[in-house]
Amino acid sequence: MTHIGVFLSSYTDLPQAYLQAADDVARWIGSTGRTLVYGGSRCGLMERLAAGVHAHGGKVMGIVPQILVEKDLVSTHLDYTLYTADLNDRKAALLRESDILIALPGGIGTLDEVFTALSAESIGLRSPHVVLYNADGCWDSLIALLDELYAKGLTSGTARQLVSVVDSIDGLTAVVEGRKQ
């Protein structure tokens, strides 16, 4: 698995645990020679991740919607750029270009991307496996919601079946290595 898709916040003023998680994932991607695939923005946690991947020797692929170009928000850390018309095209390209997807702390956009991947997988479309990087418990409520939906018969799997949940690089490495088999 060489192309690591990451969904995450575009905000900067975040808890230290979230910043550290982005730094840790950036170091892991870069130092293992992998390529980051992400939304291409130079804002917040997204830019921190891309800069970190570069600093540790990795490559960065930005999936850039037109709105980022128009607002001059495209990262300068991109080795490869794939331009898309809008956010829906960006999501489709992220799913297509990634071998696995990691959700770092994020908001509405991150949730949208996670649920797009889970929806595709639930109906049998090719979608990379989703890993929730649960820094400081940021995804606890989402995990509980997925488990509740399963308990009510509204999904075909619990959160632990639909996604992997990790809170460290060791956990992330174990999931990625286990998925290669």
Residue pairs with C-beta under 8 A, 6 or more apart in sequence:
1 34
1 99
1 100
1 176
1 179
1 180
2 33
2 34
2 35
2 99
3 34
3 35
3 37
3 61
3 97
3 98
3 99
4 29
4 34
4 35
4 36
4 37
4 98
4 99
4 100
4 102
5 37
5 38
5 94
5 95
5 97
5 98
5 99
5 100
5 101
5 102
5 128
6 25
6 36
6 37
6 38
6 49
6 101
6 102
6 103
6 104
7 38
7 39
7 94
7 101
7 102
7 103
7 104
7 106
7 109
7 110
7 113
7 114
8 22
8 38
8 45
8 46
8 49
8 103
8 104
8 105
8 106
8 110
9 18
9 44
9 45
9 46
9 104
9 105
9 106
9 107
9 110
10 39
10 41
10 43
10 44
10 45
10 46
10 109
11 43
11 44
11 45
11 107
12 43
12 44
12 45
12 48
14 44
14 45
14 105
15 105
15 136
17 135
17 136
17 138
18 45
18 104
18 105
18 135
18 136
18 138
19 45
19 48
20 135
21 104
21 105
21 133
21 135
21 136
22 45
22 48
22 49
22 52
22 104
23 48
23 52
24 168
24 169
25 49
25 52
25 102
25 104
25 133
25 169
25 172
26 36
26 48
26 49
26 50
26 51
26 52
26 53
26 55
26 56
26 58
27 52
27 56
27 169
28 34
28 169
28 172
28 173
29 35
29 36
29 53
29 56
29 58
30 52
30 53
30 54
30 55
30 56
30 57
30 58
31 56
31 57
31 58
32 58
33 57
33 58
34 58
34 59
35 58
35 59
35 60
35 61
35 79
35 80
36 49
36 50
36 53
36 58
36 59
36 60
36 61
37 61
37 63
37 94
37 97
37 98
38 46
38 49
38 50
38 60
38 61
38 62
38 63
38 94
39 46
39 62
39 63
39 64
39 65
39 68
39 90
39 94
39 109
40 46
40 62
40 63
40 64
40 65
40 68
40 74
40 75
40 78
40 81
41 47
41 62
41 68
41 73
41 74
41 75
42 50
42 73
42 74
42 75
42 76
42 77
43 73
45 104
45 105
45 106
46 75
47 75
47 77
49 104
50 60
50 62
50 75
50 77
50 78
51 77
53 59
53 60
53 77
54 60
54 77
59 79
59 80
60 75
60 77
60 78
60 79
60 80
61 78
61 79
61 80
61 81
61 82
61 97
62 74
62 75
62 78
62 80
62 81
62 82
63 82
63 84
63 90
63 93
63 94
63 97
64 74
64 78
64 81
64 82
64 83
64 84
64 90
65 83
65 84
65 85
65 86
65 87
65 89
65 90
66 83
66 84
66 85
66 86
67 86
67 87
68 74
69 83
74 81
82 93
82 97
84 90
84 92
84 93
87 109
87 112
91 112
91 113
91 116
94 101
94 113
95 101
95 116
95 117
95 120
95 126
95 127
95 128
98 128
99 128
100 128
100 129
100 131
100 175
100 176
100 179
101 113
101 114
101 117
101 128
101 129
101 130
101 131
102 130
102 131
102 133
102 172
103 110
103 113
103 114
103 130
103 131
103 132
103 133
103 139
104 110
104 133
104 135
105 133
105 135
105 138
111 142
114 130
114 132
114 142
114 163
117 127
117 128
117 130
118 127
118 130
118 162
118 163
120 126
120 127
121 127
121 129
121 130
121 162
122 155
122 156
122 162
129 163
129 164
129 175
129 179
130 162
130 163
130 164
131 163
131 164
131 165
131 166
131 172
131 175
131 176
132 139
132 142
132 143
132 163
132 164
132 165
132 166
133 139
133 166
133 167
133 172
134 140
134 143
134 165
134 166
134 167
135 167
139 165
142 159
143 159
143 163
143 165
144 159
146 155
146 158
146 159
146 162
146 163
147 158
147 159
147 160
149 155
150 156
150 157
150 158
150 159
150 161
155 162
159 165
164 175
166 172
166 174
166 175
